[in-house]
Amino acid sequence: MSLSPWKTKKTFICITTLVIVCMLYIKYCDNTDNTANESLHLKDIKGRNDIIKHDLEETAFKINNLKEKIKILESRMPKHYPEVRFLNYVHKKRILITGGAGFVGSHLVDRLMLQGHEVIVVDNFFTGRKLNVEQWIGHMNFELIHHDIINPLYIEVDEIYHLASPASPPHYMKNPVKTIKTNTLGTINILGLARRLGARVLIASTSEVYGDPDIHPQPETYWGHVNPIGPRACYDEGKRISETLAYAYAKQENMSIRVARIFNTYGPRMHMNDGRVVSNFILQALQNDVITVYGSGEQTRSFQFISDLVDGLILLMNSNYTLPVNLGNPIEHTINEFATIIKELVGGRSTIQHVTEVEDDPQRRRPDITRAKTVLNWEPKVPLNEGLQKTVDYFKKELKQFNYSQRSKISVENP
Ligand SMILES: O=c1ccn([C@@H]2O[C@H](COP(=O)(O)OP(=O)(O)O[C@H]3OC[C@@H](O)[C@H](O)[C@H]3O)[C@@H](O)[C@H]2O)c(=O)[nH]1
């Protein structure tokens, strides 16, 4: 059967159209696949980009955090240390200060560093603070060791100022056994170290070795009036045995020792929770709190400023004098008078209130400083008002810095 030309043409057109449609369809399908693949690919890239972006953001955040931390640390590390004197090896000494991060110790550190010596501080930070010596951290002449001297210590030094011990009544009464251990085992360890090295040792003793004295003012020849089982015994008997140990070692081992009997001392860097009368009264006055006088307030004390004490300690260490020497300011005040002095100096609305007396509180205390005058040519120079003003300024700054009153009030309980 033959097809008509018209039909043939029609068939041809149909088949061609079909082929074209098929091809277009295939192409279309192909295109669709490609587009789908491409969009998947794009999605994949976008996903990865998002992850990278997130990682970058997180890293930038961490870097910023680290930068902030570095800034804080850098701000605490003085780039320029106070200028220290140059000492050649003949005059330069390696000096150990136990309790060197405490109130008295840190002022002694400053002075010896400025003189150009190498200073090693050993402290257990029971009452001392790193903050007190941070101005020297990183200095090539300075080293800070966290160590409790009731454990032996092995270092090489030429001289030792042995100051380690809590000194404020509420602090030393808080852990009396620890106070005794520090003043017995600690002193034995330090004397043992000094014997091995042939180093000179200065023992920081206290006016508390005189107890509640029957002799007034107190010369070094007075043997004292101490209650051996009272609440203060851990400290006053602790210091008495410390002195005894020093003289026993000196005699038996032919050692070079010095003993300073330190009377009430005050000044910047006293801890806000120190609990002694100067810091308590100033903080109470600054915060318009009640000024708490323990007992009648008729008991007396004589207050020396910290820089005078530091002068005396260094003079004594460098002297040839080996018997105990009182270091204190002989100007005496009742605690009632002292409360009024502080109230007037600080101003504010505080009132003075009498609260329960402290057990075994010495009723009078004033140093006889004839010996210090004679053998050291030393006497205190800073008048009470001047020293107190510096201390008030210091506590004002401390209160501001730590927003202290918001966090807690000082403890004004009797020890
Ligand atoms: O808030 C207070 C704190 C203390 N006081 C009184 O002020 C007097 C001095 O007390 P402190 O606590 O300052 O010091 P103390 O004289 O009792 O002991 C001090 O003696 C000499 C150093 O060796 C020591 O730093 C410390 O033991 C005491 O009579 C005490 O009862 C107050 O009336 N109110």
The ligand as an SDF file (V2000), in Angstrom:
LIG
                    3D

 34 36  0  0  0  0  0  0  0  0999 V2000
   37.2370   48.5830  117.2550 O   0  0  0  0  0  0  0  0  0  0  0  0
   38.0710   48.5930  118.1900 C   0  0  0  0  0  0  0  0  0  0  0  0
   39.3030   47.9200  118.1490 C   0  0  0  0  0  0  0  0  0  0  0  0
   40.1430   47.9730  119.2340 C   0  0  0  0  0  0  0  0  0  0  0  0
   39.8070   48.6880  120.3250 N   0  0  0  0  0  0  0  0  0  0  0  0
   40.7320   48.8220  121.4770 C   0  0  0  0  0  0  0  0  0  0  0  0
   41.8790   49.5460  121.0200 O   0  0  0  0  0  0  0  0  0  0  0  0
   43.0560   49.0840  121.6700 C   0  0  0  0  0  0  0  0  0  0  0  0
   44.0600   48.6680  120.6370 C   0  0  0  0  0  0  0  0  0  0  0  0
   43.6160   47.5030  120.0230 O   0  0  0  0  0  0  0  0  0  0  0  0
   44.2800   46.8770  118.7160 P   0  0  0  0  0  0  0  0  0  0  0  0
   43.4520   45.7030  118.3660 O   0  0  0  0  0  0  0  0  0  0  0  0
   44.4770   47.9010  117.7010 O   0  0  0  0  0  0  0  0  0  0  0  0
   45.7550   46.4300  119.1530 O   0  0  0  0  0  0  0  0  0  0  0  0
   46.3420   45.8670  120.5200 P   0  0  0  0  0  0  0  0  0  0  0  0
   47.1220   46.9600  121.1440 O   0  0  0  0  0  0  0  0  0  0  0  0
   45.3140   45.2250  121.3660 O   0  0  0  0  0  0  0  0  0  0  0  0
   47.2950   44.7200  119.9810 O   0  0  0  0  0  0  0  0  0  0  0  0
   48.3530   45.0580  119.0930 C   0  0  0  0  0  0  0  0  0  0  0  0
   49.4790   45.2600  119.8640 O   0  0  0  0  0  0  0  0  0  0  0  0
   50.6860   45.5820  119.2110 C   0  0  0  0  0  0  0  0  0  0  0  0
   50.9840   44.7340  117.9920 C   0  0  0  0  0  0  0  0  0  0  0  0
   52.0190   43.8320  118.2130 O   0  0  0  0  0  0  0  0  0  0  0  0
   49.8180   44.0690  117.3600 C   0  0  0  0  0  0  0  0  0  0  0  0
   49.5210   44.8050  116.2180 O   0  0  0  0  0  0  0  0  0  0  0  0
   48.5720   43.9250  118.1460 C   0  0  0  0  0  0  0  0  0  0  0  0
   48.6330   42.7310  118.8170 O   0  0  0  0  0  0  0  0  0  0  0  0
   42.6120   47.9570  122.5830 C   0  0  0  0  0  0  0  0  0  0  0  0
   42.4230   48.4290  123.8660 O   0  0  0  0  0  0  0  0  0  0  0  0
   41.2780   47.5060  122.0050 C   0  0  0  0  0  0  0  0  0  0  0  0
   40.4180   46.9440  122.9370 O   0  0  0  0  0  0  0  0  0  0  0  0
   38.6060   49.3710  120.3950 C   0  0  0  0  0  0  0  0  0  0  0  0
   38.2880   50.0210  121.3940 O   0  0  0  0  0  0  0  0  0  0  0  0
   37.7770   49.2930  119.3180 N   0  0  0  0  0  0  0  0  0  0  0  0
  1  2  2  0
  2  3  1  0
  2 34  1  0
  3  4  2  0
  4  5  1  0
  5  6  1  0
  5 32  1  0
  6  7  1  0
  6 30  1  0
  7  8  1  0
  8  9  1  0
  8 28  1  0
  9 10  1  0
 10 11  1  0
 11 12  2  0
 11 13  1  0
 11 14  1  0
 14 15  1  0
 15 16  2  0
 15 17  1  0
 15 18  1  0
 18 19  1  0
 19 20  1  0
 19 26  1  0
 20 21  1  0
 21 22  1  0
 22 23  1  0
 22 24  1  0
 24 25  1  0
 24 26  1  0
 26 27  1  0
 28 29  1  0
 28 30  1  0
 30 31  1  0
 32 33  2  0
 32 34  1  0
M  END
$$$$
